[in-house]
Amino acid sequence: MNLDAQHPLATGRTADSRLIRAYQGTRPDVTPVWFMRQAGRSLPEYRSLRVGTRMLDACLDPEMASEITLQPVRRHNVDAGILFSDIVIPLKLVGVDVEIVAGMGPVLGKAVRNAGDVAELTALDPAVLEQTLAPIRTAVARTVAELGSTPLIGFAGAPFTLAAYLVEGGPSKDHIHARTLMHADPDAWAALMAWTAEVTGRFLRAQVLAGASAAQLFDSWAGALSLADYTRFVAPASAAAIAHVRDLTYDEAAAPVAAGTDAAASVRRNVPVVHFGVGTGELLKEMHGVGADVVGVDYRVPLDEANRRLGGLVPVQGNVDPAMLAAPWPVLEAHVLDVLERGRTAPSHVLNLGHGVPPLTDPNVLTRLVAFVQEVTAAAPAAS
Ligand code: CP3
């Protein structure tokens, strides 16, 4: 389906940005950069705005969510905004009892442990999201109007990461109950994953239709899985979630081929989809295979090795180790240059962290890092 004519990709406002070009596999003049969790506790302006408002209430207040999304874009001059929200928002909006506990993460009112629990959960109809996602659509529209030519990235949690919270009832180290359920009752597991894929897929699609220029699916906890379990019990649901945005296209005017050629042809393009996981070095190829255009790499696998595992054909995003942000600048600088160098082996590269910004990060380090990446990559364009 073609995006609305007013969408920032369709009007061309964001279509020629560094981020979108890199996501499409073309190396822009300067390497684009943004940070996972760039909005949030590392910023004093975020901390003061959040006083007295609970996390999920902040996400559902369009004015606040939009302002928090814009804060790091203004401050750091990054190449993208990412909507301030949370992966559990669509669960809440479909009727699940979930809260975010500070310093801990999402906590469910009731863990989903067996077929009966799954039946109760999946009785919640994902179609209600068409109404209840309204504050998210408003937040996206407000943000995109402010961002101009800077693209907004929409995001969602992948079905496994959401299922991991649902089954555990909260954060977990090894996700053992979720991994047990997939083997103990594959039918209940499949029903849970299909429902979760629809809920999270609708959340992602709503953001793109409202104006986001790219979409990122976070499978933060897929690194807990073996390749066999990922392929059998998780990949089909991730593909189903991505399918909710995979059909979204826009037409871009092509440069005239030769003088005297009639009306310039246009090229149909799809909205780029990034797929990211933590500790998923063994799953990179499969995570691309579920329908992603770009693979986000955590800090454990160097980008040249990730590129090799991906067959050399896939744009990559990553993978500065967040721990380095608190190291002396020369140490961080050397690490970033190494990441950029390894990233040059891939068709294109978007610089990011290997996971989110740690809350205690000095925001001035992030600002300096953005300027550094823009400066060094402009001075030394890649050959390929
Ligand atoms: O800037 C951005 O990247 C956009 C905002 C964003 C948030 N959560 C805001 C948030 C994004 C993309 C997420 C995704 C998310 N949420 C993931 C996937 C990415 C990842 O980090 O692996 C996961 C696993 C969650 C679940 C979740 N929500 C956790 C683990 C936490 C941390 C709890 C804590 O307090 O340490 C949250 C809460 C959360 N989501 C915060 C923010 C800014 C912190 C809450 C606060 O500021 O009070």
Boltz pocket constraint, residues with backbone or C-beta under 6 A from the ligand:
constraints:
  - pocket:
      binder: B
      contacts: [[A, 35], [A, 36], [A, 37], [A, 38], [A, 39], [A, 40], [A, 41], [A, 55], [A, 82], [A, 83], [A, 84], [A, 85], [A, 86], [A, 87], [A, 88], [A, 100], [A, 101], [A, 102], [A, 103], [A, 104], [A, 105], [A, 106], [A, 155], [A, 157], [A, 161], [A, 218], [A, 220], [A, 356]]
      max_distance: 6.0
